[in-house]
Amino acid sequence: MRRCGGSRTRADDIHLPGTLALAFVRSPYAHARITQIDVSAAQAHPGVQAVLTGSDVSEAIKPLRVEYDPARAPTHKSCDWPVLAQGKVRFVGEAVAAVVATNRYVAEDAAALVEVEYEPLDVVWDMEKALELASPLVHEEWGDNVMQSLEAEIGEVAKAFQEADCVVAERFTTGRHLALPMETRGCLAQFEAAADSLTLWSSTQVPHVLRSYLALVLDFPEHHIRVVAPDVGGGFGLKAHLFPEEVITAFLARRLQRPVKWIEDRRENLTASLHAKHQVVQAELALTKDGTILGLKGRFLSDVGAYSEYPWSSALEAGHAASSMPGPYKIPAFRFEAVSVATNKTTLGVYRGVGMPTGVLVMERLLDLGAQKLGLDPAELRLRNMIRKEDHPYTSIIGAEIESGSHQESLQMALEMLGYQDFRAQQQKGQAQGRYIGVGLGCYVEGTAPSSQAFQAMGLALGGYESATVRMDATGKVTVLVGTHSHGQSHETTLAQVAADELGVPLADVKVIEGDTTAVPYGWGTWGSRSAVTGGGAIILASRKLREKLLRVASRLSEVPADDLELAEGVVRRKTDGTTLVPLKEIAYRIVSAPAGLPAGEEPGLDATAHYEPPPSTHANATHLATVEVDIETGQVKILRYIVVEDCGTIINPLVVNGQIQGGVAQGIGTALYEQVVYDENGQFLTGTLMDYLAPTAVDVPQVEIGHIESPSPYTPGGIKGMGEGGAIAPPAAIANANEVPLTPERVLKLIDRGRTGG
């Protein structure tokens, strides 16, 4: 409620004396040479403290550049993303100059006085045309517009399609999207010359990651930088990066030795933050006449825009889409190609689900086409091909070990919650009455909490581990310091529950601290459905170290064997008969405040740190089911019911899980029916306001009916799996069940007209 009610402290709520405001001059062209920049009028404007252009920072600030290990990713091409454009602009909205002034109004007025002369160049705006030999180039040094091309064939694909009784094929297009957090990006930097230290308050999901890469591009000692993430008003992947604007803000604070603040406005957010999802896919599915899957093929093109998100990679989108396509199904043969294509558009970034919504949409649509062609019920076709519970641990066609799950059971529960057979009967009656009602399914496996080894296998030198320190004071109260950072995931509750359960203390006695790099151990932040698995895992391991010490000391003082003691409800008690021996706070006091009486060999103090590296991936699964009604006169799609059955292993807090599902479904509905970034053929951005870029509101999102199954992971502490992204993955498949999303009224009417004319 504090996040929704405005009582939390955001980046823009932090005020320091003498703070200057930063504004950017941004390119109106998608592709152009910068022939001249005149900043004299802006510099002369009253209140302006500094104006920077690309030439001013070219030596002082390194460009943002994603590097892959060439041995593991030989086809990847790197490019420099300058924090201010260097001689050329490559998308509408790219930062060309920065103006810092006494307040935001002066900075914006002065930015309008910067005169930039451009020489327009041919624009690369269509990802398929960008692959043609005659296409203009976004980065001339590449020789083409392909950032990365991945391909693999597992099993006998040609044989599978030759022997198939039924082959279905489809071309798919998914629209370009935005994360659209309620709080836009923003930061405040302060430099203290006496300590040679830089502090950056940023609305970020990854405080330590931001610190590490900020130090790298500024060539400034990392241990002299402090990053603080205040309350973050939504991130969804967008804020898991280092951005040029953050770098410039920090650079100016150090140069001017004054606090500098930059807060993104909504137009900047729409135009120049990061986009997501835009793909074109050609896919085929081979089946026998009884519906058994024989083979699968997919070619995924991803429009990654002008640069690569930093420090991750814009090439992740296509690869994730392709690898998520097999989902919960037994696929004996699979061939895929994943091509990341540069264009003169805003850079593509990770967004809730990272490619999986596209992969799931493609697979589920192919299954529906196959069921239609074979005369089978779509649900029955899925059940026949799903991984069974007894198959676990199951090695998928792409080599992922799916350690546990409930694929058939989740689908069956969703069908039962709907009353599937009754619905089919009502559907027939409705059609006779002129009502067009349908049901759609979306079944998936969500790989969560990727490990350091998983990134290494891709060729990226990034980490997947997490760190936590658990500390108990002399009164028995617990503080948890962890490297994740909550931005709506309720870590304050769920991670506190994890520690409370391990240490046998009341939840109210546990405080969780995140988001300050000087306070918490190094961590990789919150993204990729990882925090419960990795942060929770680190907390469990650290809490167990603490518990062992508490029980060891209690054993020596009570002369009861440690293996017959347990911590519960704030006391130390005997396991065999439940007898309370001593309040936990007394043991804590002995260790922390009166250590002179400790048994020999025991050190004073109660704190423990642990680092948890997860398995290569931890797999949740779910089924989404939607019933919809289509108005054939207007093309409007109304969602009648929306059902989710989720299996995320051991559930820490059902209310938090349900909230994540509801929020994810809302965003998935946007993908399915509303949201789309639009450019024209000149690379001009046409959806620069929320009147043009449509996002679902509360009235567009139904109450989600949620069921749970728990299949604990055998590989993680507590059996926990991630699930934060899952709600957004399946709605396009369950709602739209189409080859192009968003399925707007205009597109629905075109499909209806095509059906009427036999096209």
N, C-alpha and C positions, 0 to 999 in steps of 0.2 A: 504494500500500500504506500510506503514511503516513496518508492520509485514512481508510482503513478500520481501521487498527490503533490509532488514537487518539494518535499521537505528534505530531500537529499542534496548533497553538495556536488554540483557538476563543475566541469572545467571553467565555465564562464562565471561561476559564482565565487571564484577565488580572486581576491583583489589585493594587489600589493601597491604600496605607495610609489608613485612615479611611473606606473605601467604605461608603456607605449602600445599603440594598436597597429596591426599589420594588415595590409590589403595587397592583393595581387592584380597585376595586369595580365589578362589572359587572351590567348589567340582567338580571333574570330574566324580563322581559316583552319581547315582540316589538314592541309599540306601546303607549306609555303617556305620560301627562303626569307630570312630576316635580312633586309638590305641596309636598314638604318634604324637606330633607336635614339630619340632625342628626349632626354630626361630633364633638361634645363628648367622648363616651366614648373615641373613637379618639384624639383629641388628648391626653387625659389618660393614655393607656396608657403605661407605662414603656418608654422606648426610642424612642418615636415622635418624629420631628423635624419633620414637617409633614404636613398633610392638605390636599389641594386638591379643589375642586369646579369645576363649569363657571363659576360666577359669579366665582371667583377668577382665572380666566385669560381671561375673555371680552374684556378690553381688551388684555391683554398678548400674546396669541397669536392670530394670524389663523387662521380655519378653513381646512381643506384644500378647495380649490375648483378644479375643472378648468374652464378657459375655452377655448372654441373660437372661431375666427374666424367671426363670423356670416355673412360674405359667402360662405364656403366650406361652412359647416355650419349653414344657417338653421334647421333643425329641432331642433338640440341645445339642451337645457335644462340649466343648471348648478345645482348645489346646494352648500350649505355642509356640510362634514363637521367638526363641532367636535371638538377633541382630547379634550374631556370634554363630555358631553351638556349641552345648553343648553335646559332647560325640557321636553324631550321625549326619549324614547328610541325608536329605530326598528328595533332588532333585538336578539334575545337575545344577550347578551355585549358590548353596547356599553359602553364605559368611562364610568362616572358619577362616580367619585372616584378619587383617587390617594393612597396612603399611603406615606410614606418613613420608614424606621426603621433601627435599628442593624444588623439582620440580617433575612433573609427570613422567619424564623419569626415574629418580632415584627410585621413588616409585614403578614403574612397574618392573624395574630390580630387586629390592630388594624382591618384592613379589614372583618373580620366584625362589628366593633362599630359601623360606620357604619350609621345607620338612615335608610332612604330610603322615603318614602311615594309611591306611584304611583296614578294614576287610569287604569286600563286603557282602551284605545281599541280600536275595531274593527281587525282585523288584515287586511292584504293579503298573502295567502300563495300564491295561485294566479295565475300570470302571465296566463292567459287571462281569468279573472274580473276581474283588475286593469284590463283594457281596457274593462270595462262602465261605462256612465255612472253607475250607482248605486254603484260601488266606492268604498270609503274611499280617501283620498289619503295617500300617503307624504310628499309635499311639497305642501302646500296651494297654495303660490304658483305651481305649474305648471298647475293646473287639471285635470290628468289624471295618469296614471301613466306616461306615455311619456317616457323620457329622450331618445331620438332615434329618428327614423324615416327610413330611407333607401329609395329605390326608383329603379329604372332599367329601361328597356326598350331593348334593342339588337337591331336586325333586325326582321323581320316575324313576330312571335310568333303572332298570331292566325291568320295564313295558314299558318304551319307546322303548327299543330295541326289546322286544317281539312283540310289535305291529307295528314295522316298516315294510314298504314295501321294503325298500332298506337300506342295511347297507354296508358302505365302511370302510375299515381298511387299515392302512399303518404303516410301520416302517420307522422312519426318523433318519438320522444322520447329525448333523451339526459339521463342523470342528472347531478345536481350532484356536483362532485368537489372534492378537496383536493390540493394539491401534495405535502404530507406529507414534507418533508425530514427526514432523520434528526436534524439539528440544528435546533431550533426557532429562532424569532426571538430576538434578544437584543442588548443594547447596554450600553455603559459610557461615561459622560460625565464629563469633568473640566474645571473652569474655573480658569484662572490669572489672578487679578485684576491682578497686576503687569503682565502683558502684554496684558490684556483679550482673552484668547484662550480659545477653547473647543475641546476635542478630544473627538471622539465615535468610539469603537471600536464598529463595528456589523457584524453578520453580514449584509452587503448585497452585492448584485451590481453596484451602481451608486454607488461612492463619491462621484464628483464631482456626480452628479445629486442625491444625498442632500444634499450640502453646499449646493448652490445653492438648493434649495427649503426646507431648514431655515433658511437665512439669511432667506429671504423671509417665512416664517410667524413667525419670531421677531423680524423687523426688526432683525437683527444683521449687521454687515458680513461679507460672505462671505469676504474675505481674512483675517479673524480666526478663521475656523473651519477646523479640520483634521479630516478624516474618514479613519479607518484601517479598512480591512476586513481582519481577520485571516483565517485559514483558515476558509472557509465550508463547512459540512457539508451541501451541497445547497441549491439555490434554486428551479430550475425555473420561474422567473418570479415566484414569490411574493415574493422578496426584491429585486425591481427597483422598489421604491416607497419613498416616505416614509410612515411610519405615525404615528398619534397617539402611540403609546407612545414612539417615539424622540424626538418633540418634547417630551413631558413630561419625559423623562429629562434631556434637555439643559437645559430650562428650570429644573428643580430644582437641577441641579448649579451653574448660574450663580447662582440665588437663594441657595442655602445655602452656596455656595463650599466644597462637599465633593464628592468623587466619588460618583456615583449609578449603580447598576447595575440593569437590569431584564432578567430571563431568563424567557421565555415557558414556561409548563408545557404539557404535551400537551393538556390539556383546552382551554386558551385557544387553542392552535394549531388545534384542530378547530373550535372554536366561533366564534372572533373574529378570525382572521387574514384570509384571503381565500378565497373559493370560486371554482369555475370550471365552465364548459361547459354549464350547464343550459339546454336549448333544446327548443322544440317546432317542428317543421317540417312544412309541407305542400308536396309537390313533385310535378311531373309531367314526363314525358319523351315526346316525339313522335318516332316512327321510321317509315321506309318498310318495306315488306315484306322488303327485302333487308338490313335492319338499319342503314341510314344514319340518323344522327341529324338531325332537322329542327329541333327546338326544345326548350327547357328552361325550366321555371318553378319558382320556389321562394319560399316565404314563411317567413322565419325569425323566431321569437320568442325572445328571450333574457331570462332572469330575472336582472337585474343586481343585485338586492338593494337595500339601503337608500341607499347613497351611490355615489360613483364613485372607483375607484382613482386614486391621485395619484402622479405628475403625468400619467400616461397617461390612459386613459379606459376605463370598463367597457363603453362602447358599441362598443369594438373587436371584441368577441367575435362579435356578430351579423354585422357587416359582413365580417369575415374569413371566416366560415363561408359566407356567400353568394358572395363573390368567389372562393373556392377550389373551389366546386362544379364548374365546367367542367373543371378539372384538365387532363389531357393530351389532351383530346378536341377535335375540330373541331366547334364549336357555331355554326351560322349564325344562330340567334335565341335570345335569352335575356331573361327578365324576372325580376327578383327584388325582394323587399321584405325589409328587415332592421329589425326593431323591437326596441328595447331597453326593457324594462319594469321599473319599480321595484316592489319588494315589501318586506315587513318581514322580510328575511333578511340574513345576512351579505353584505357587498359582494362582487361578482364581480370577479375579477382575471385578469390574463394568466397562462396556464399552458401549458407546453410544447405548442406547436402553435397556440395562440390561434385557436380556431374551425375550424381546418382538419380536425381529426378528424371533426367533424360534417358539414362540407361533403363530405368524401370518402366518409363512410359513406352519405350520401344518394345521391350520384351512383352509387356502385358498386352499391348495392342496386337502384336504378332500372334499371341496365344488366342486372342478373341477372333482374329481373322481365321486362324486355323480351326477353331471350334466351329465357326460358321460354315466353313468349307466342308468339314467332315460331318456336320450335323450332330455335334456333341455339345453338351452343356458346358459353358465356359468354366464353371467352378469344377466340374468333374474332370475336365482336361487338366487343370492345374493340379488337382489332387493326385492324379495318376503319375505325374512327373516330378512331384516334390520329394525332397530329401525327407526320409522318415526319421523319427526320433531314435530308432535303434541303429541308424546309420552313423551316428556321431561317435567319435570325431570323424567328420567327413571332409575329404580333400576335394575341393571344387575343381572344375575344369581349368581355372586359372592358377591353381596351386595353393589357394588359401585354405587353411585348416579351420573349418567351421566347428568349433569345439563342442557346442551344444545348441539346442534350439527346439522350436515347436512349430514347424512350418505348416504341416497338415492340420495340427490342432488349432493353430491361430485362425486359419481359414475356416475350419469347421465351426469354431466358436462365433466368428463373425456372421456366418450364414445362419446359425441358430438365433443369434441376437436379432437379426432381421426377420426371421421367419421366411426363409428363402422360397420354399415351395408355395406358401400362401401368397408371397409377393408375386411370383410368376403368374399365378391365377388372376390376381388383381390387375396385373399388367395387361393381360389379354382382355379383361372386361373394360379397362380404361381405354384401350385402343378402339374398342367398338363404340365407345362414347365420345371419341374424338380427342382423348387425352393421350399424350405421348410421354410415357414414363419409362425410364430405363434404370438399370443397375450396372455399376462398374466396380471392378476389383483392382486393387494394387497390392501385390505381395512382394516383399523384398527382404534382403539380408543387408544389414548396415554394419560395415566394418568400422569399428570405433577405436579411439585411443591408439593411433598408429605409433609404433615404436621407433627408436633411433635406427634400428636395423632396417625397418621398412623404408625410411628415408634414404638410408645408405644404398639400398638395393635400387632405388630410383636414380641415384647419382647426386643426391643433395646432402650436404654436410649440415644436417639439422638434427635436433634432439627430440625425443619423445618421452623422456623420463620426467619425473616430477619429484620435488623435494618438500619435506615438511619437518618442522621442529615442534615438538609438543613439550610444554613446560607446565609444571604444577608448582604453585606457591605454597607457603607454609600453612595456609588455611584449607588446602585441598582444591582450590580453584584452578582451572586449566586454561591455558592460552595456547592456541594452535596458530602457528605461522606457516603459511603454505604459499607456493609459487603460482598457483592458479589465480584467476581474478574473476569474480562474479559480476555479471552485467545483466542480471535478471534470472539467474539459475538457482537462487536461494542457497548459495554455499554457506551463508551464515547459519543456516539451519541444518542442511544435509551433512556438511563436513563436521559440524559440531556433534551431530548425532553419531557419526562414525567414532569420534574420539570418546564420547560419553559411553557408548556401548562397550568399547574396549577397556575403559578404565573404571566402569561401574559407578559413574558419578551422574548426578542429575544434569539434564540438558542445560538448565539455566546456569550451571557452574562452568560452562565452556564458552570461551570467546574465540572467534576466528578472525585472524588478521591477514589481509591480502593486499597486494597492490602497491607496496612501497619497497623499492629495491634495497634500501638500507636496513629494512626491518626483517624481511623474510629471506629464506635461502633461495638460491637461484632456481628459477622454474621457467617452464615454457608457456605459461599462460593458459587461457581457456579458448579452445577451438576444437573441432574434430570430435565432438562427443567424448571428451577425454577426462574431464575434471573429476567425476565420481570414480573412474577407474584409477587414474594416475595419482591425483591428489588424495583421493580416499585411500588408495593403496599405500602411499607414503605415510599418511597419518596412521593407518593401522599398524604398519611396521614400527614407526616411532613410538606409538602408544604401547605396543607390546614390549619394547625395550624398557619403557618406564614401568609398566606393570610388573615385569620380572624383578626389577629392583625393589619395588614396593613390597612384593610378596617375599622376596629374599630377606629384607630387613624385618618384616613382620614375622616371618618364620623364626628368625633368631631371637627376637624379643619375646615371642609367645611360646617358643619351643614346640611348635607344631610344624611338621614337614611342609615345605612350600608347595608340593604337589597336592596337598590336601587343603590348600587355601584358595580363595577366590575373592575378587573385588565385585561388590554388587550393592547398589543403593547407598553408596557413600560409606560403606563399612568393609572391613576385612572379616570374612566369615569362613567357618569350616565347611568344606564341601560335603563331608559324609553326613552331617546332621543339621547343617544350616545354622549352627551356633555363631552368634556375633561375638567376635573376639575383641575388636577395637575399632573405633571410628577411623576412617581413612585419613581424616585431617590430623589425627594424632601422629600417625606414621609420617605424614608429610612434614609436620612441624619438627619432628625428631631429625629428619634428613636435611631440611632446609635451614631451620633456625637454631637447632640445638644439636649440632653434629658431634659434639664432644662425646656423647654416649653411643655413637654408632658402633656396630660390631667391627672388629678388625678387618681391614681390606675394603671397606665401603667408603666411597668418596661422598662428600656432601653435595647437595644440589640435586634437583629433580628436573632434568631436561634431556631430551634425546632427539637426535636428528636422523632421518632416514631418507634414502633416495630410492625411488621405485621405478624400475624399467619394465614396462608392460611386455607381454608377448607380442609378436609381430602385428597382430590385430585381434580384437575381441569382438565377437559378432552378436549383435542383437537381431531380432527379426520381428516382423509385424505384417498384419493384413489390414488394409483400409477398404472399406466398402461404402459406396455412395449410391443413393437413389436420387434421381433427378427428374424434373419435368421440363420439357421443351415446349415453348410457345411457338408454333410453326408460323404464326403471322408476324411476330416481332423478332424471333431469333433469341429471345431471352431464355436463359437456363436458370431454373430454380432448384436449389438443393433441398430435397425433402428430408433426408436423414443422412447422417454421416457417422459411421461406426469404425472404431479402431480397436484392434486387439494387439497389444504390445507385449513382447517378451524381451525384457532388458536384464535378465538374470535376477539376482537378488535386489529387491526394491528397497531402497533406503527410506524414502518418504513418498507414499502414493500420491499425496496432494501435489507435491512438486513435480512428479512425473506427469500427472494429468495436466498440470499447467503448461509444461513444456509441449505436450502433445497438442493441446488446444492452440497454443501460439503458433506451433509449426504448421498445423492444418490451415490456420488463417493465411499464412504466407503461401502455402501451397495452393490455396484457392486463388490467390492473386496470380500465381503462375498459370493456373489452368484457365482462368476466365478474364482476367483484367489487365495485368501488367505487361507493358512492352515499351522498350526504348526504341524510338524511331529516328533514323537518319535519312536524309535525301541523298541523291547520287553525287552531290557535291560535298558530302560529309558534314552537312549542316545538321545540327541537333534540333529536332522538332518537338521534343517532349520536355521542355525546360521548366515547366511549372506543374504543380499537382492538379491543375485543371486538364493538362494534356497527358500526364503519366498517371493512369488510374490505379489506385490501390484499394483493396477491399476495406470497407468500414465495418463497424460492429454489426450493422443491420444485414450485411452480406454474409456473415459467418454464422452457421448454425451451431446449436449446442452439440458438441461432439459426445457420442456415447462410447464409453471406453471400457474395455475388458482387459484383464491382465492374466498372463501365464508367466510363471517364474521357472526358467531353466538356468540355474547358476552356472557361471563359468568355472570349470575345474582348474583354471590357470591363474585366476586373479584372487588377491586377498578378499575374503568375504563373498566371492562369487559374483562380484559386481560387473555389469556391462554398461557401456555408454548408451545414450538414447536422445541426446539433446537435439540432434538434427532430424531425427526420424520422422517427426510429424510433417515436415515439409517435403519429404521424398515422394510419397505415393499419391497425393491429391491429383496431379495432372493425369495419372493413369486411371484413377478411380472415377474422377469427375468427367474429364474430357473424352478419354478413350478415343483420341483422334490423332491424325498425323500432323497436325499443326496446332500449337498453342502459343498465345492464349486463344481460346475458342470464343471469340467475341461474337455478339449478335450478328454482325455483318458476315462473318465467316459461316456461322450457323445457317443463315439464310441462303448463302451461296451453295452450301452442301445440300440443303433441302431442294433448291432449284435444280441442282445437278442430279439428285435422285429422281426428281419428277420427270426430267428430260432424258433419263437413262445415261447421263454422262459420267 
